[in-house]
Amino acid sequence: MATDNIFSGLKVVDLSSFIAGPSAAVILSDFGADVIKVEPPRGDPWRHGHKTPIQPQSDEAYQWHLANRNKRSIALDLKSPSASQVLRELVVWADVLIVNTPHVARKRLGLEYEDVARWNGRLIYADLTGFGEKGPDANLPGFDITSYWARSGLLSLTRDAGAPPTWPVSGSGDNATAVGLYSAIVTALYRRERTGKGSYVTTSLLAEGVWSASVSIQAALAGAKFPPMHDRTHPANASMNVYRAADGTWFVLIVTPDKLAAVAGAIGRPDLLTDPRFSDPKQLVSNMPQLTAIFDEVFGAMTMAHWHSVFAGLDVTFGEVRGPQEVISDPQLAANGIVVPLDGAGGTLTSTISSPIQVHGVEKVAARRAPDIGEHTEEILRELGFERSAIDNLRTSGAIPAELGRAA
């Protein structure tokens, strides 16, 4: 593989917090970008995500390393008047600036696009919001659960009939949005290569959620008639349903019409093809619950390993429903570079998840631990041209901490 990274020399300032913005910066870092994480003196709140009650609990700051690996950290109090000179030098240095601070706060801090673009005409200003820049709810706070999942329609669609909306996997909408924000940044970088001009690019958790739900949202735009919500025991199609094997493993099964005869034979029930309840299309629709009950009995008699062999041998589409502890042992992850070693995190955290983009012939940067709070503050300030006396003055003014602590 080539040793040159695609984004070697690209300079990124990550002013964002929590997940989506920082994760977009991680993708850039995976391909060689130099990313500076700007944090308040007490650190990005996501440093403590592993201790949040609704999250899987751990002594390791696993979420922090996932969203901030390969970065350098500068601790800077943007509310301090002296911080403005540091911010200006960071913007002049940068190719890309990622921001998700609410716009009301940005105006107070002088962080709007118009404020910073005058310092660097080639800057790519990447703006992430919960609900978009305009509209009646533009200034509402938003997390992926509220903006990406609930507001977009996704949360109403991902449940069975009669069940209330459930709590989605934390961060799932954020990380999908991160890929969208990364794409916007790369698009703007391509434009800059052609024109020499910087850009203001943006996306929102809401826009990304609607895009993810776009097949259904487009159906609504077309005035389509929606089928009843999915009911496992009374499905619209028993050949496209969820079943459980004898060992308790749930699996999703999708049998296309051209595979029906082969599957009926392989599961030992060729009689289903001639059963009048199922062979006549009109009768089949009303007898889907009976067919589902038959499938439940058949699939519940053998283990998942057996059905894996049967379905794979017939080239039938299926998917085993796995929990996180099973997923990490899936050989497909290591074989495809989805899980990679993480250097320097310590403790039990020795691996991390790579970004989902691969470029053949290009090797990603080896994943390194995320930084401690302000770990590289003085190093970065010196690179930006600040002399020792200027750094001392920044410390005295409170723009940077007097003492830089380690991540909690």
Secondary structure, DSSP 8 states (H G I E B T S, - for coil): -B-S-TTTT-EEEE---SSHHHHHHHHHHHTT-EEEEEE-TT--GGGGGGGSTTS---SS-HHHHHHHTTEEEEE--TTSTTHHHHHHHHHHH-SEEEE-S-HHHHHHHT-SHHHHHTT-TT-EEEEEESS-SSSTTTTS---IIIIIIITTSHHHHSS-TT-------TTHHHHHHHHHHHHHHHHHHHHHHHH---EEEEEEHHHHHHHHTHHHHHHHHTT--------TTS-S-TTEEEEE-TTS-EEEEE--GGGHHHHHHHTT-GGGGT-HHHHSHHHHHHTHHHHHHHHHHHHTTS-HHHHHHHHHHHT-EEEE---HHHHTT-HHHHHTTSEEEEES--TT--EEE--S---TTB----EE----TTTTHHHHHHHTT--HHHHHHHHHHTSS-SS-----
